[in-house]
Amino acid sequence: MPEGRSGKRTQYMRRSILLIIIFLWGGVVSSAVAQSARSAGQAEWEKVVEAAKKEGRVVASIPPSPELRKGMEEAFTKHFGIVMESIPARGGSIIRRIVEESKAGVRYFDLHIGGTESIVKGLLPENVLEPVEPWLVLPEVRDPRQWWGGHIWVDNAKRYIYASSAYQTASLWYNSNLVKAEEIRSFDDLLNPKWKGKIGLSDPRTPGSGASIWAYMMHIKGEEYLRKLAGQKLFLTRDLRLLAENLAKERVGIALGIGYSEFLPFKKVGLPVSALPTPKEGLYATGGYGHLTIIKNPPHPDATKVFINWFLGKEAQDIFSKAMGAPTRRLDVDTKWSKEFGALAAKDALTLEQFYRMENQSEERIYKVRDPAAVLARKIFD
């Protein structure tokens, strides 16, 4: 009997050793396969970068921010040795140009980065966009786990308009020489007669941040509220720079529908402009200008691929977030700083369910909420 037990123990030990060897060998093989895949992926990426360098440049339509233009052009060219030719402009005008050139067979722009309404209503219906996902090459860009909320798309098809940013924006600003922050605790406070002639608004009749805040106010306060607000003799303009300047120079005391990037030059020189505290009714969630689209058949396809993977990576998302005050969804980029500039990163403060409930940027919300609000704005202001 003892010899039988000893034999069984020997057989058990042999089987255990064999299993351990198989397990370790499997790990070695798996590691070798993974390393081979990574090497192949890196080799493919290097091939794309070399081809992009031969093309020499990429042409991107970007939001109208000097800080963004300088930061992105310098960083991209330094990183890859490829020229980034950026065309800063508001969405409406540049999108008309892109569509007209595309229909005429002129291939100049490779991609467009901007707000959603002008893209959804200007580019999407014209069939001039490429699906974005096939252009995502690098693992840190393709992997949805690198992004708060995974991959978020604006268009219903979830193919053409990629949202790199997500936040609650400060769309209400004030000049502290004319207004005390505690005087504006609710949207209702804007109807106080003391503010008549002292409120500026980005024109809600055209796509942009003015249309966003106007639509949000209509959604939560109703049509009659907006008619009363219009009765406050609003300073209405499509020039965001002018609206920011008017607030900084005390021509108005409150500005609606304008973001951090327009105020940055004035804040840098110490002028008394700040974001108002979030009103009791809350603020909408958005991706701001942080939406990426690729123009169909881009003239510099390899440089476009390189730029897209760089733009959606850590370095460029940090540059874009800070220049535009538009916190990224990338989980490896710090966004805590944005709160002091009136932008609360979704990944720092919201659940995904809250974001989808409060967002007003998607194709669906544009047609169901923002369009009716724009119709009302034209009735009031035309």
VEXLUMMI-88351 format. One record per residue: residue in one letter; x, y, z of N, C-alpha, C in turn. Coordinates in pm, whole numbers, plus 50000, padded with zeros to 5 digits. Example, Ala and Ser with C-alpha at 12.3 -4.5 7.8 and 13.67 -1.06 7.14 Angstrom:
2
A513194943150780512304955050780513204967050780S512854977550708513674989450714512905000350787
REM end
This chain:
382
M500814987850000500005000050000500845012850000P501895013450085502695025650083503315028249947E503765016549881504385018549751503365023749649G502085018949661501045023849570500795038649588R500755042849716500545057249742501715065449690S502925060149705504105067249655504065068649504G503615057849438503515058449292502505068649246K501395069349317500365079249281500875093449300R501615095349412502175108749434503145112649323T503925102849277504895105449169504165109249041Q503095101549010502315104648890501675118548900Y501155121849019500525134949041501525146249018M502755144349074503785154649059504175156248913R504265144748840504615145648698503555153348619R502285150148648501205157248579501235172148611S501485175448738501525189548780502645197048708I503815190248704504955196548635504655198548488L504015188248427503655189348285502685200948261L501685202348350500715213348335501395227048349I502335227848445503055240448464503865243848339I504525233448281505315235848159504435240548045I503245233948031502315237847925501845252147946F501525255548073501045269148104502115279548071L503355276748116504435286248090504715287447941W504695276247871504935276447727503845284447655G502595282347702501485289947643501665304947665G502155308547785502405322647813503485328347724V504535320247702505625324847615505135326747473V504325317047426503795317947290502875330047277S501975331747376501055343147372501805356347372S502825357047458503625369247464504335371847331A504855360947272505535362347143504575366947035V503365361247035502345365246937501975379946955A501755383947085501385397847112502495407347070Q503755403247103504885411747066505005412846915S504745401646846504795401746700503725410946643A502515410546704501435419146658501775433846680R502375436546799502755450446828503825455146729S504785446346702505855449846608505295452446469A504355443746429503735445546298502945458546294G502225461546403501455473846410502355486046408Q503495485346480504425496446481505065498446345A505365487346280505955488246146504975494546048E503705490946059502675496745972502525511645998W502565515546126502465529646163503635537546108E504825532246122506005539146071505935540745920K505355530845854505175531645710504235543045672V503145544445749502185555245725502855568845748V503635569945856504305582645887505265586445775E506025576845724506975579745616506235584445490A505115577845460504315582045343503745595945364A503345598845488502805612145521503865622945503K505095619945540506175629645524506395632945376K506205623245291506345625745147505215634745096E504015633145153502915642145116503195656345164G503855657445279504365670445323503485678945410R502165677145401501295685845480499915679645496V499175685245591497775681945610497035695145627V495835696245569495065708645574493825706345661A493725714145768492635712345864491885725245887S490575724545880489715735645923489545734246074I489865744846148489815744246294489035756146350P488655755646478487965767146540488835779646539P488205791346541488955803946530489625808046660S490755801746690491515804846811492995805846777P493605817646795495045819046767495895809746854E495475807946981496225799247072496205784747022L495035780446976494915766846925495755764946799R495645774446709496395773446583497885772446608K498405781146691499845781246720500265768246789G499495764346890499865752546967499865739846884M498835738046802498735725846724499735725546610E499875736646538500815736746425502235733946471E502655740446579504025738646627504255724346677A503315719146755503495705846813503475694946707F502545695646612502435685246510503655685046419T504075696846375505245697646286506505693046358K506655696846483507825692746561507845677546579H506675671746602506565657446630506825648946506F506305653146391506345644646272507125650446153G507455663046159508125669146044507185671145927I505885672145955504865674245852504195687545880V503985695545778503355708645796501865706845821M501365713645924499925714445945499465728145898E498685728345792498115740845743496695741945800S496525750645896495215751945960494495764245910I493195762645890492335773645844491345776445956P491605786746039490685789646150489485797746100A488295793146135487085800246092485885794846167R484825802946174483565798046230482965787846135G482215778446193481715767046119480915770145994G479945779246005479045781845894479745785645766S480675795245772481325800145651482285789845592I483075783445676484065774045624483395761545569I482285757545629481595745545582480985747845444R480465759745421479955762945286481075761645183R482245766345219483385765445128483755750745102I483795742845209484155728645194483175721445102V481885723945123480865717345042480965721644896E481105734544873481185739644736482405733944663E483545733644731484755728344669484625713344643S484035706044736483865691644718482985688644597K481895696244583480995694044469481645697844336A482585707244344483285711544221484495702844191G484735692844276485885683944254487195689644303V487145700444381488365706444436488695699544568R489865693344575490275686244695491355694344765Y490925702144865491855710744937491905706945086F490745706245149490685703045291490775688045315D491505684245419491565670245460490555667145570L490365676645660489475674045773488955687045832H487915685645913487305697145979487085693746126I487435703146214487215701746357486365713546401G485235710946466484375722146506483135717846580G482165727046585480905724646653479975715946571T478945710746637478145700346571477045705446479E476385716446512475215720246433475595723146289S476675730446270477095733546133477535720846059I478105711246132478505698646068477285690246033V476385688746131475195680346111474315685645998K474175698745990473265704445890473975708845763G475315710245771476055715045655476825704345581L477535695645654478365685545591477675671945578L477015667845685476445654245687475465651545574P474525660645544473565657645437474165658045296E475345664045282475945665845151476805653945106N476895643945193477655631745158479105634945123V479745643345205481135647245177482075642645290L481615633445375482425629045489482815614445477E483995611445528484485597645538484105591945674P483815578845684483695572645816485015573845892V484965577346019486175580346095486905567846141E486175557746186486805546446256487905539446176P487765537446045488855530845971490175538445974W490145551146011491355559346014492055558746150L491435552446248492025551246381492975539446383V494255542146399495285531846386495915528246520L496355538046594497095535546718496185529446825P496685519546898495865512747001495305522347105E496105532347146495635541747249494535550847197V494325551147067493235558847008492035549846979R492295538246925491225528946889490505523047011D491235520947119490705514147237489675522847308P488405518847313487385527047379487625528747529R488445520047587488725521147731489605533047764Q490205539147663491005551147685490155563747693W488855562247666487955573747657486815572547758W486535583547827485345583847913484105581947825G483295572147860482095569447781482345560947659G483595556147640483915548647518483955557947399H483645552947282483595561347163482205567747152I482185581047147480925588447139480815595247003W479695592946938479435598446805478265608046811V478305618246728477225628146723476135623946625D476535618246511475555614646408474845601746446N473615600446399472815588746430473455575746380A474175576546270474815564546214476045560346293K476545569146380477735566446462478945562946374R479185571446276480275568746182481105581146146Y480465592646139481075603946070481535615546159I480965617146277481285628746362481695623746499Y483005624246525483545618846650483725629846754A483215627446874483295637246983484495634247072S485485643047070486655640947155486505647947290S485595657547300485395665147423483995662447480A483855664647611482535663747674482595671447806Y481715681147822481765689547941480495697747953Q480305703348072479285713548090479985726948077T479445735247991480135747647959479565759748033A480445768848062480015781748113479685790447993S478425792147965477995800447852477515814047900L477595816448031477185829248089478405835648154W478725847848111479905854848161479495868748209Y480335874548295480015887848348481275896048368N481075909248371482155918548403481955922648550S482925919448633482765921548777482735936248817N483075945248725482955959548755481505964348741L480685956548671479305960548647478285951448716V478655939048738477725929048790478375921248902K477575918149005478035909049111477525895049079A478395885249098478045871549062476765866949130E476565871049254475375866449328474075872449276E474175882249186472965888249130472325879449023I473075869848970472545861048865472615846648916R471565842448985471485828849039470575819848955S469785826248871468825818948789468695826148656F468245819048554467965825648427466915836448443D466045834748541465015844948566465625858348603D466785858148667467425870648708467855879248589L467995873248472468355880948353467225890148309L466015887748359464865895948321464725908348409N465595909848507465555921748593465735934348507P464865944248523464955956548441466315963448447K467085961248554468375967948567469375963248460W469085951648398470005946348297469575949948155K468545957848141468105961748007469225969347935G469575964647814470645970947738472045966947784K472115957847883473405953947939473735939147914I472945932647830473165918347803473525916347656G474605909347632475015905847496474735891147471L474395887847348474065874047311474645870747175S475345859547167475785854447037474545850646957D474455855646836473245854646755472715840146747P471515837646803470975823946804470355819746672R470335828546573469755824946443470725816946358T471985816446399472995808946324473595798246415P474085787146357474675776546440475835781746523G475935776846645477015780946733476605780946878S477465786746960477225786447105476015794747145G475715805347068474525813147098473255805047077A473225797646967472075788946940471945778247047S473075773547100473065763147203472405768047331I472845779647381472275784547507470825788947487W470515794547372469145798647340468205786547340A468635775747276467835763547270467665757447408Y468725757947488468635752447624467645760447707M467705773747696466775782147773465335779647728M465135777747599463785774747551463305761347606H464205751647611463865738247658463435738447804I464125746347886463825745948030462925757348078K462885768548003462115780148049460915783247961G460945778647837459795780647749459925792647658E459015793147561459035803447458458765817347514E457835818547607457485831647662458685837947733Y459475829647801460665834647868461605841247766L461825834647653462745840147553462225853247494R460935854347480460375867047430460635878247530K460515875247658460795885347761462285888847762L463125878847744464565881347741464925890347623A464335887747508464585896047391464165910447416G463165912347502462715925847537463705933547622Q464795927247661465825934047741466795942047654K466425943947527467265951547434468675945547426L468715933047385469965925647379470915931347273F472205931047306473235933847205473485920547134L473085919847008473135907346932474255908146828T475105897846822476185897846725476595883646689R477095882046566477665869246526479175868946546D479735880346584481175881646604481505879046752L481965866946783482235863346922483355871646982R484325875046901485415883446949484885897046991L483965902646912483375915546945482555914647072L481815903747088481015902047209481905901247332A482995893847323483935892947435484565906447465E484915913847361485515927147379484535936747445N483275936047403482275944847462482085942147611L482175929447651482075926347793483325931047867A484505928447809485755932247874485865947447890K485295954947792485395969647796484145976147854E483305968047919482155972847998481065979247915R480985975647788479865980347707478605972347737V478795959747781477715951647838478245945747967G477325941548053477745935848181477655920748184I476825914948095476605900548090476675896047945A477295884647919477385879247784476925864647786L476055861247691475505847747682475935841247551G476175828047557476475820647435477865822847384I478825823147473480215825547435481085817547530G482225812747481483045803747561484365809547605Y485105801147674486375804847736487395809847635S487485803447519488555806847424488465821347377E487245826547364487095840547320487545850347428F487445846147554487825855247663489285853947703L489945843547657491315841047700492245853047682P492245859947567493145871447553492885882347657F491615884147693491275894747790491615890447932K491455877447962491825872548094493335873248115K494075870748007495535870948018496075884548058V495355895248017495825908748052495105914148175G494355905448243493785909148373492485916748370L491775916848258490485923748254489445915748333P488455922648393487555916448492486415908348430V486735898248351485705889648292485815875648354S484675870248395484655857048458483355849948424A483385836848438482175828948417481255830348537L479965831948509478985832248617478845818248677P478505817348806478225804148864477065797548790T477055784448789475985777048722474645781048781P473685785448699472365789148752471635776948806K470605779448885469905768448951469275758848851E468995763648730468405754948627469435745748561G470725747948593471775739848535472205744848398L473165738048338473665741448206473735728748121Y473665730547991473685719147902475075712847895A475135700347851476395693347829476695693247679T477965694047646478335695747506479725690047479G480095689747353481465686747314482135699147258G481395710447258481965722947209482475721747066Y483705726447046484325725846914485105712746892G485045703646988485895691946982485365680346901H484875682946781484295672346697485105670846568L485495658646541486375655646428485585649646313T485825654846192485275648946071486365648445965I486255638845874487225637345766486505639945634I487055648645553486445651745424486705640145327K485695636445251485795625045161486955626745062N487705615845042488855615744952489835627144983P490355627445105491275638445141492505638445051P492995650245013494135651044921495445645944980H495515645345114496745640445180496345629045276P496005617445221495425606845304496325601545415D497615599845386498515594745490498775605145598A498965617645556499145628345654497865630345736T496725628345673495455629145744495375618245850K495775606245816495745595045911496675597846029V497865602945999498805606246106498225617146196F497655627546134497115638546213495975633746302I495065625846249493915621246327494355613346449N495315604346431495785596346543496575604646643W497225615146595497885624346686496855633046758F495885638346684494885647146744494095640146853L493815627446835493035620046934493915613447039G495205616447037496125611447138496295621147253K497115617347349497265624947474497805639147451E498875640447373499515653447354498555663747294A497935660247183497085669847113495805672747190Q495255662647259494045665047336494305674547452D495495674047508495855683547613495975697647556I496605698847439496735711947373495355717647339F494525709347276493195713947234492345717847354S492345709547457491515712247575491865725647638K493145728247653493565740547722493395752947634A493595751547504493415763047415491945766847403M491065756947400489645759347377488815759347506G489435755647618488645754247741487595743447726A487925733147650486995722347618487575709147665P487285704847786487925692847843487705680347760T488785673247740488765660947661488075649547735R487715639047657487205626847718488315616747742R489505619447697490605610047721490865608947871L491005596547918491175594248060492595596948108D493565597648017494955599948058495365614648048V494385623448029494675637848023493975644748140D494735652648215494165659748329493205670648283T492035671348347491045681648312490535689048436K491125686348552490655692848675490795708048668W491795712748594492055726948581490895734648518S490085727748438489085734648356487985741248437K487775736448559486665741648640486805756748664E488045761248685488225775548714487985784248591F487895777948474487625785448353486185783448304G485355777948390483945777048358483555765048275A484395754848272484065742548199484275730648291L483235722948314483295711548404483345698748322A484495692048325484685679948244483665669348282A483055663348181482075652848206482695641348283K483935637948250484575626648315484915629348461D484885642148501485165645748639483895647848722A482745649148656481565653348732480255646548694L480165640548577478895635048530478945619948512T477795613748526477675599948480477375600348331L477555589148266477265588548123475775591048099E474935585948188473495587948175473155602748186Q473795609848278473545624248294473975631748168F475125627948113475595634747994474615633347879Y474145621247854473235619047742471885626047766R471505627447891470255634447921470385649447900M471565655047927471755669547924472385674547794E472895665547709473605670247589472625676547489N473145686147414472315692447310473085693547179Q473985684047157474875684647040474585674046936S473845663646971473665652346881472745655846765E472835647846660471975649746543470505649946584E470135640946672468735640246716468305653046788R469125657846882468765669946959468765682346871I469635682746773469685694346685468355696146612Y467815685146562466565686146486465325687346575K465385681446695464205681446781464145693246877V465295698746914465315709647013465865722546953R467025721846890467665734146847467005740446725D466495732346635465805737946518464585746246556P463675740946641462525749146681462945762046752A464035761446830464515773446899465035783646799A465705779046694466205788246591465065794646514V464005787146489462825792546422462245804046505L462165801846636461655812346724462565824646722A463885822446722464825833646720464635842046595R464415835546481464205843146358462905851046362K461875845446424460615852746437460785865246523I461595863946626461765875146719462705885846665F463835881446606464895891046573464955895346426D464285888146336464345892146195463495904746170
REM end
